[in-house]
Amino acid sequence: MPHPVPSWASDQPSERLADTPVVRRADRWWLVSPSGTMLATDPAFTGELDHFAIDMAAANRAVADLHSARDASNGPVGEVRR
């Protein structure tokens, strides 16, 4: 029988990192599974989680900007120049 996930490790998008079993609470990263939770303490690992969270936030903003541009023009977004 799986153990319940603690109430503080909710599935709210703002707390869970993408679709990973990782939650950031009170400036600490926690690994969450049905069998329990574990505090992530390795600085290299938590640093990578920080970078991933920053990259995900930037990607989410970029997608939101694309949707806003499309909605503003009432049509498909024009070609992006590089």
C-alpha positions in Angstrom: 0.0 0.0 0.0 1.6 3.4 -1.0 2.2 5.9 1.7 0.4 9.2 1.4 2.4 12.2 0.3 2.7 14.8 3.1 0.2 17.7 2.9 3.0 20.2 2.6 4.3 18.5 -0.6 1.2 19.3 -2.6 0.9 19.0 -6.4 0.4 22.8 -6.9 2.3 23.9 -10.0 4.0 26.7 -8.1 5.6 24.2 -5.7 6.4 21.2 -7.8 9.1 21.5 -10.4 7.5 20.7 -13.8 6.5 17.0 -13.8 9.3 15.9 -11.6 9.0 14.4 -8.1 10.8 17.5 -6.7 9.2 20.2 -4.5 10.7 23.5 -3.3 9.5 24.5 0.1 11.1 27.2 2.3 14.1 27.5 0.0 14.9 23.8 0.2 14.5 21.1 -2.4 12.6 17.9 -1.4 12.4 14.7 -3.3 8.8 13.3 -3.0 7.6 9.8 -3.7 4.7 7.7 -2.5 7.1 6.0 0.0 8.2 9.2 1.6 10.2 12.4 1.2 13.9 13.2 1.4 15.6 16.6 1.8 18.0 17.2 -1.1 21.3 18.4 0.4 23.9 17.9 -2.2 25.0 21.4 -3.4 25.7 20.3 -6.9 22.3 18.6 -7.3 20.4 21.4 -5.7 22.3 23.9 -7.9 21.2 22.0 -11.0 17.6 22.0 -9.7 17.9 25.8 -9.2 19.1 26.2 -12.8 16.4 23.9 -14.1 13.7 25.9 -12.3 15.1 29.2 -13.7 15.1 27.7 -17.2 11.5 26.4 -16.8 10.3 29.8 -15.6 11.9 31.5 -18.6 10.4 29.0 -21.0 7.0 29.5 -19.5 7.3 33.2 -19.9 8.3 32.8 -23.5 5.3 30.6 -24.3 3.0 33.1 -22.5 4.5 35.9 -24.6 3.9 33.9 -27.8 0.3 33.3 -26.7 -0.2 37.0 -25.9 1.3 38.1 -29.3 -1.0 35.6 -31.1 -4.1 36.8 -29.2 -3.2 40.4 -29.8 -2.9 39.9 -33.6 -6.0 37.6 -33.7 -4.0 35.2 -35.9 -0.9 33.1 -36.0 2.3 34.6 -34.6 4.6 35.9 -37.4 7.9 34.3 -38.2 10.6 34.9 -35.5 13.8 36.4 -36.8 17.1 35.2 -35.5 
